[in-house]
Amino acid sequence: MSGGKSATRHFLEMTISSLFLLILMPVFVVTIGPIIGENYEVVTSHFSRPFPAIISTVTLVVVLMHFKSGVVTLIEDYVDGSSRKLWMFLTSFVSYLSIALVLFSFARLAL
């Protein structure tokens, strides 16, 4: 893929995820707000319901994908040489591992 197409793809990824986050973040805050400071039983009960679990899961996955795309852009712009591939790998690894942990955690709460 040429540089221009890659830049366009990154721009579209960031723009679309930003628009999703513009909608998701207020809903996420309203969903999480009532349980801040509550005990373990209340929190697990809250996230065992579909709506809070789905909103939280989708928001966190979109945030992590947005993070990954942003960091990849930074690495492409500012890191040269052989360390670029290492940083790209580490960024992807941390992002996808975090997404897997989010999905596992909410699946565990739902069961």
Buried (B, 14 or more C-beta within 10 A) or exposed (E): EEEEEEEEEBEEBBEBBEEBBEEBEEBBEEBBEEBEEEEEEEBEBBBEEEEBBEBBBBBBBBBBBBBBBBBBBEBBEEBEEEEEEEBBEEBEEBBEEBBEEBEEBBEEBEE
